[in-house]
Amino acid sequence: MIDRLERARQSGRKIWALLFVLLALFCIIFFAARGRFQVTASTGTVGTVLAPFEMAASFIGQQIQTVTANVWEIATVHEQNKMLKNEVEQLRQENTTAAEYAAENERLRELLAYKQGAHQFDLLAARVIGRDAELWTSTIVVDRGSKDGVRENMPVVTGKGLVGHVTEVGPVSSKVQLILDARSSVGTIVQRPESRVTGILTGTMDNPYMPQMVNIPRNADVEDGDAVVTSGFGGVYPKGIAVGHVAAQHSDDSGLLKVAVIETAVDFQRLEDVAIITASREAPPAPIQPTPLSPGAEAAAQISAAQTKAAAQ
């Protein structure tokens, strides 16, 4: 019984001694890692015994410091990266906004230049706020209405040329029929002095963005590239507004007349800002006079008229 107690007592002492040694080593490693405790190898036996532990503690401390520095650096880089991403996104948004303002300013300058050059017109700037999804090439909606003095049949233009005319007016918005609409009818004339051929511009379903100038005599002097403007006939559109140019020609179904395919001056797929002509000080065009007949042709016409009169009697 006494032996058992003695052995237990000795075992307990060993355990306490081991715990003490482990605690001492832990303290040495801990403080060495923090740089607050150093043991030199010149302290005799103690230094010799603790030298390996000192080296291990120093190595562990260095590794801990390295890991801590790396973790801190990673956290710092991550935060900087996040800040840079936010700055890039902000700059991208600012760049997009600036590009929109630049494009808008360019369109408005174009309208202003047109207004300064077209002294015969009173223009009201308007913005396109809607299009008919089913009739994309037929109508648009603008943000001007009766409160702004808009009335039906007022022409609508851009700085490049003719857009259409107002068909419906509300208090703060209006609907505009485009010249691309198949129901549209615009009196037009070839601008070239040697030609001056007139016709009617109308839209077509076959090629929605390329209207046609119809009712052209088969042998009329029309060439590809000829500029086409409004003729002023019909009372809706003033004379001389740019419409486009002749892109191609072909005979109509009857073969008696010619059709000119027109590439419009206005890019209707990028239509955003327009101007409404609220007043025009241009005189209406003079009526078309019949072509003078030669003396021989005039005599033939008189004989034909006399024969017709005699037959009627």
C-alpha positions in Angstrom: 0.0 0.0 0.0 2.8 2.3 0.9 4.6 1.4 -2.3 1.6 2.3 -4.3 1.3 5.7 -2.6 5.0 6.4 -3.2 4.7 5.5 -6.9 1.6 7.7 -7.3 3.4 10.5 -5.6 6.5 10.1 -7.9 4.2 9.9 -10.9 2.5 13.1 -9.9 5.8 14.9 -9.4 6.8 13.8 -12.9 3.6 15.1 -14.4 4.0 18.4 -12.6 7.7 18.6 -13.8 6.7 17.9 -17.4 3.9 20.5 -17.2 6.4 23.0 -15.8 8.9 22.3 -18.6 6.2 22.6 -21.2 5.0 25.9 -19.7 8.5 27.2 -19.6 9.0 26.3 -23.2 5.7 27.8 -24.2 6.7 31.1 -22.4 10.1 31.1 -24.1 8.6 30.5 -27.6 5.8 33.0 -27.0 8.0 35.8 -25.8 10.7 35.0 -28.4 8.1 35.2 -31.1 7.1 38.7 -29.8 10.7 39.8 -29.5 10.5 40.4 -25.8 12.8 37.6 -24.6 16.1 36.4 -25.9 18.4 33.7 -24.5 22.0 33.8 -25.5 24.2 30.8 -26.0 26.9 32.2 -23.8 25.1 31.5 -20.5 26.7 28.2 -20.0 24.8 25.0 -19.5 21.4 26.7 -19.6 22.2 28.3 -22.9 23.4 25.1 -24.3 20.3 23.3 -23.3 17.9 26.0 -24.5 19.8 26.9 -27.7 17.7 24.5 -29.9 14.5 25.8 -28.4 15.7 29.4 -28.9 16.4 28.6 -32.6 13.0 26.9 -32.9 11.3 29.9 -31.2 13.1 32.3 -33.4 12.2 30.4 -36.5 8.5 30.1 -35.4 8.5 33.8 -34.6 9.8 34.7 -38.0 7.2 32.5 -39.7 4.5 34.1 -37.6 5.6 37.6 -38.5 5.9 36.6 -42.2 2.4 35.1 -42.2 1.0 38.1 -40.4 2.7 40.5 -42.8 1.4 38.5 -45.8 -2.1 38.3 -44.4 -2.1 42.1 -43.8 -0.7 42.7 -47.3 -3.4 40.5 -48.8 -6.1 42.4 -46.9 -4.6 45.7 -47.9 -4.4 44.7 -51.6 -8.0 43.4 -51.5 -9.2 46.7 -50.1 -7.2 48.6 -52.7 -8.6 46.4 -55.5 -12.1 47.0 -54.3 -11.5 50.8 -54.2 -10.0 50.7 -57.7 -13.0 48.7 -59.0 -15.4 51.3 -57.6 -13.3 54.1 -59.2 -13.3 52.3 -62.5 -17.1 51.8 -62.4 -17.6 55.4 -61.5 -15.3 56.6 -64.3 -17.2 54.3 -66.7 -20.5 55.8 -65.7 -19.1 59.3 -66.0 -17.7 58.5 -69.4 -21.1 57.1 -70.6 -22.8 60.2 -69.3 -20.3 62.5 -71.0 -20.7 60.6 -74.3 -24.5 61.0 -74.1 -24.1 64.7 -73.4 -21.6 65.0 -76.3 -24.0 63.2 -78.7 -26.9 65.3 -77.5 -24.9 68.5 -77.9 -24.0 67.5 -81.4 -27.6 66.9 -82.4 -28.7 70.2 -80.8 -25.9 72.1 -82.6 -27.0 70.6 -85.8 -30.6 71.8 -85.2 -29.3 75.2 -84.2 -27.3 75.5 -87.4 -30.3 74.5 -89.4 -32.4 77.1 -87.6 -29.9 79.8 -88.2 -29.8 78.9 -91.9 -33.5 78.5 -92.4 -34.7 82.1 -91.5 -38.0 81.5 -93.3 -39.0 79.0 -90.6 -40.0 79.2 -86.9 -38.7 76.0 -85.3 -39.7 74.3 -82.0 -37.2 71.8 -80.7 -38.7 68.5 -79.6 -37.4 65.1 -78.4 -38.6 61.7 -79.6 -40.2 60.0 -76.6 -41.9 57.0 -78.2 -42.3 54.8 -81.3 -45.0 52.4 -82.3 -43.6 48.9 -81.8 -45.8 47.5 -84.6 -45.3 50.5 -86.9 -41.7 51.3 -86.2 -41.2 53.1 -89.5 -44.5 54.8 -89.5 -44.9 57.1 -86.5 -43.1 58.6 -83.6 -44.2 60.5 -80.5 -42.5 63.8 -79.5 -42.6 65.7 -76.2 -44.4 68.8 -77.6 -48.1 69.4 -77.8 -50.9 72.0 -78.0 -49.5 73.8 -74.9 -46.4 74.5 -77.0 -48.4 75.8 -80.0 -48.2 72.6 -82.0 -51.0 71.9 -84.5 -51.8 69.2 -86.9 -50.0 69.1 -90.3 -46.9 71.0 -89.0 -43.8 69.7 -90.7 -41.1 68.0 -88.6 -37.4 68.1 -89.6 -33.9 67.5 -88.3 -30.7 69.4 -89.3 -30.3 66.9 -92.1 -33.7 66.9 -93.7 -37.4 66.0 -93.6 -38.9 63.7 -91.0 -42.6 63.9 -91.5 -45.6 65.9 -90.2 -47.8 66.1 -87.1 -51.0 64.0 -87.3 -52.3 64.0 -83.7 -51.8 66.6 -81.0 -52.2 66.2 -77.3 -51.6 68.8 -74.5 -48.0 67.8 -73.9 -47.1 65.4 -76.8 -47.8 64.8 -80.4 -47.8 62.0 -82.9 -45.7 62.4 -86.1 -46.2 60.4 -89.3 -42.9 59.7 -90.9 -42.2 60.0 -94.6 -41.3 56.3 -94.5 -45.0 55.4 -93.8 -46.7 53.8 -96.8 -49.7 56.1 -96.2 -47.5 59.2 -96.5 -47.5 61.4 -99.6 -44.9 64.1 -100.1 -44.5 66.3 -103.2 -40.9 66.2 -104.2 -38.6 67.5 -107.0 -35.2 66.6 -108.3 -33.0 69.5 -107.3 -30.6 69.4 -110.3 -31.3 72.5 -112.5 -31.2 70.5 -115.7 -33.8 68.1 -114.4 -36.4 69.6 -112.0 -38.5 66.4 -112.4 -41.4 66.2 -109.9 -42.9 63.2 -108.2 -44.6 61.9 -105.1 -42.6 60.3 -102.3 -44.3 57.5 -100.4 -43.2 54.7 -98.2 -43.1 51.0 -99.1 -43.4 47.8 -97.1 -40.8 46.0 -99.2 -38.0 48.3 -98.0 -39.2 50.3 -95.0 -36.2 52.6 -94.8 -36.0 53.4 -98.5 -39.2 55.3 -99.7 -40.0 55.6 -103.4 -40.5 58.7 -105.6 -43.3 57.7 -108.0 -45.3 59.2 -110.9 -42.1 60.0 -112.8 -42.3 59.9 -116.6 -40.4 56.9 -118.0 -38.1 59.1 -120.0 -37.6 61.8 -117.3 -34.1 63.1 -116.7 -33.3 61.5 -113.4 -29.9 60.2 -112.5 -28.6 58.1 -109.6 -27.2 60.4 -106.9 -29.6 63.3 -107.8 -30.6 65.3 -104.7 -34.4 65.3 -104.0 -36.2 68.1 -102.0 -39.7 69.0 -101.2 -41.6 70.6 -104.1 -44.0 72.6 -101.9 -47.0 71.2 -103.6 -49.8 69.9 -101.4 -49.7 72.7 -98.8 -48.1 70.7 -95.9 -44.4 70.8 -96.6 -42.6 74.0 -97.5 -40.5 74.0 -100.6 -36.8 73.1 -100.6 -36.5 70.8 -97.5 -33.9 68.0 -98.1 -35.5 64.6 -98.6 -32.6 62.5 -99.8 -31.0 61.3 -103.0 -31.8 58.8 -105.8 -30.2 55.5 -104.9 -31.7 53.4 -107.8 -34.4 53.5 -110.5 -36.8 51.0 -112.1 -40.0 50.9 -114.1 -43.3 50.6 -112.3 -45.6 47.6 -112.8 -47.3 49.2 -115.9 -44.0 50.0 -117.5 -45.2 53.5 -118.4 -43.7 55.3 -115.5 -40.4 55.3 -113.6 -39.8 54.8 -109.8 -36.8 56.3 -108.0 -35.7 54.6 -104.8 -34.6 57.3 -102.3 -32.0 57.1 -99.6 -33.3 59.5 -97.0 -31.2 62.3 -95.7 -32.4 61.5 -92.1 -31.2 58.4 -90.4 -34.5 57.2 -89.0 -33.0 54.4 -87.0 -31.1 57.0 -84.9 -33.8 59.6 -84.6 -33.8 61.3 -81.1 -34.1 65.1 -81.5 -36.3 66.9 -84.1 -37.7 70.4 -84.8 -41.3 71.3 -85.6 -41.8 74.0 -88.2 -44.5 76.1 -86.4 -44.5 78.8 -89.1 -43.2 79.4 -92.6 -42.7 82.7 -94.2 -42.1 81.2 -97.6 -44.5 81.9 -100.4 -46.2 78.9 -101.9 -44.8 77.6 -105.2 -46.2 79.0 -108.4 -48.5 76.6 -110.3 -46.8 74.4 -112.9 -47.1 76.1 -116.3 -47.6 73.9 -119.4 -44.6 73.4 -121.6 -44.6 76.0 -124.5 -45.3 74.3 -127.9 -43.3 74.8 -131.0 -45.2 76.7 -133.9 -45.7 73.4 -135.8 -47.0 71.6 -132.7 -49.2 74.6 -131.9 -50.8 74.6 -135.4 -51.3 70.8 -135.1 -53.0 71.3 -131.8 -55.3 74.0 -133.3 -56.3 71.8 -136.2 -57.0 68.9 -133.9 -59.2 71.1 -131.7 -61.1 72.4 -134.8 -61.7 68.9 -136.0 -62.9 67.8 -132.6 -65.3 70.8 -132.5 -66.6 70.1 -136.0 -67.3 66.4 -135.1 -69.2 67.5 -132.1 -71.5 69.7 -134.2 
